[in-house]
């Protein structure tokens, strides 16, 4: 936990999804996606490189499902394979950390506003909005709908406006990526660089004595 998050009052919390609420994909999930793409199983690092190279534009809504996977594969998949790729990709990002959800339930029940701010493509955004934990969020912002990804300041501004907080120093931003936290601090937000320990999140959200 960074020193900026310790035990002071909060008006709202802005949370990342993947790496905080959502668990990182397993190697088996990556291999399943690579097999679906007909990629050689012994060359997973090359597949992941191709996957991430075009991902920012896809997450920002600048590429359709077809355009994204055409860039990854260097050819257009057929309609059936495209659906399979999209579904396997989406499934990789929908496992959640139940311990984090427990912490967020406690914050929600205490009346602390929670806002989601996630870099996610459109289809995944739609899926996440239907998850039971989504009701804990007063608002949810996804990069594909905003047309901009973190760490662009515009992404944070949408979430900050939704909190209704007058002072950004009374808003905590939680993300597993240090570059995203750095950008949030530059805008005056408190930050928690989340490293996979729900107790850190619980401490950061604990009301002042």
C-alpha positions, 0 to 999 in steps of 0.5 A: 500500500502506498503512503497516500492511501493510509486511513484518511476519509474518502468520498469515493473509490475508482477501481480498475477491473482486471488485476483487481476485481478480475483475476489474470488469465492462466496459462491454460486459458492463454493456450486455449485461446492460441489453439482457437486461433490455430497458433502453434502451441509451442510459440505462445510468447509470439501469440501473446506479443501479437495479441497485445500489439493491437490491444490498445486500439481494440480496447479503445474501440478503434478496432472492431472484433474482426479488425482486431483479430485480423491484425493479430492473425495477419489474416481475416478469420471466418465468421465462426472462428471470429465468434470462437476467438471473441468468446475465448478471449472474453472468458479469459477475463471474467474470473474474479477474486471473491476476496476482493468482492467481499471487501467491496461488499463491505464498502458498498454497505457502508455507503462508499460510492464505487466507480469502475474504470476499465480498459476493455473492448466492447463485448467484454464490457457488455459481459461485465455489466451483466455480472452480479458484482456490477451492482456494487458500482454506482457507475462503470466506464469502459475504454471502448465506450469512452473511446480512450484508454487509461492512462489518458487523463480523459479516461480518469476525468469521466470517472472523477466526474461521476463520483461527484467528489469536489476534491480529487484528494478524497477519491482513491484510485485502485489499479494493478498497473503502476503507470495508471496509478502514476497518471492518477496521482498526477491528477490529484487522486490518491492511489493504491497500486494493487499487488494482489493482496485484498487485505491492502484494499480493505485497509485502504477502504477502512473508515477513519477512527 
